[in-house]
């Protein structure tokens, strides 16, 4: 395993609705899997046993939903401690979360954008450092999709880069979110991608979305990845190298063979850029 990356190859998000249908897969089919820890912490019985069977066969990473790193409410330290226990119990390779918030006095059940201000940079970075201190390891924050722009003293790209730098944390690159935001907020997706810090990238996400209107895309994870997003992933590999990449699918699950075609497309792109890099070294 590369020192830079916690996992390798092409991954697939494990959802409860896929527990039975993915059981015949092996590490040649999928090189790693990902779960939201909140959905599995403390789970026993049949589902707990099924999950354990997966974590014993595949490398796993975690992508949290409830950390609410930009929230005005106090950090949920108990949640972070339970995630630390979960990581140890299942030999989870890495933990990532969303650069957003989802709570104040209660959970909002959606990922809300943090205002793009210097004050928010300092506040969010301090909370990320607190999480890293509790876990005893670095974490990655994901660039998120958003639909109503918060107060902006900074651009989105400058806000992300400032938080990553000040917190000294890593980046989970979500390629689909870049595309969705580029349509919804009218910027150049390729230019945005080029400005992200490749040295902080630890793995990537690709997913499908819903085209609500010509100028509105909704990040649903409920459809196939579109060609433009595949092209953006290729551009990421071209600039930053063929990093581990995971396919997210949260509902509208197609047959496993159809899901695997998308995982195989990730593998094919990775092989292409790994071969190009090897040729350049010789």
Number of C-alpha atoms within 10 A of each C-alpha: 7 7 6 12 15 18 23 18 21 29 30 25 20 21 21 14 12 15 13 10 11 17 11 7 15 13 14 9 15 21 22 27 24 25 20 19 22 18 12 16 16 10 12 12 7 9 13 13 12 15 18 14 12 19 19 11 12 18 22 26 26 21 20 19 20 23 23 27 26 26 21 13 13 13 17 13 13 9 15 18 14 16 20 19 14 18 20 11 12 16 14 21 16 21 26 23 23 25 26 26 24 21 21 13 9 8 12 13 11 12 19 23 21 24 19 20 18 15 10 16 24 14 17 25 21 16 18 26 18 16 22 19 11 12 18 10 13 17 21 25 27 22 23 23 24 20 15 10 14 14 11 13 13 15 10 19 15 16 20 21 15 17 23 21 15 15 21 16 20 22 26 24 28 21 24 28 25 22 24 26 23 20 16 20 15 10 13 13 19 15 11 15 21 13 11 19 16 17 10 18 21 23 28 22 21 26 24 22 20 15 13 9 9 8 12 16 21 18 21 15 20 17 18 20 18 13 9 11 20 19 14 19 26 20 16 21 18 16 12 16 16 26 24 23 28 25 25 25 24 18 13 11 16 13 10 12 10 12 16 17 11 20 23 16 13 24 20 13 18 23 14 15 17 17 13 13 14 9 9 8 7 5
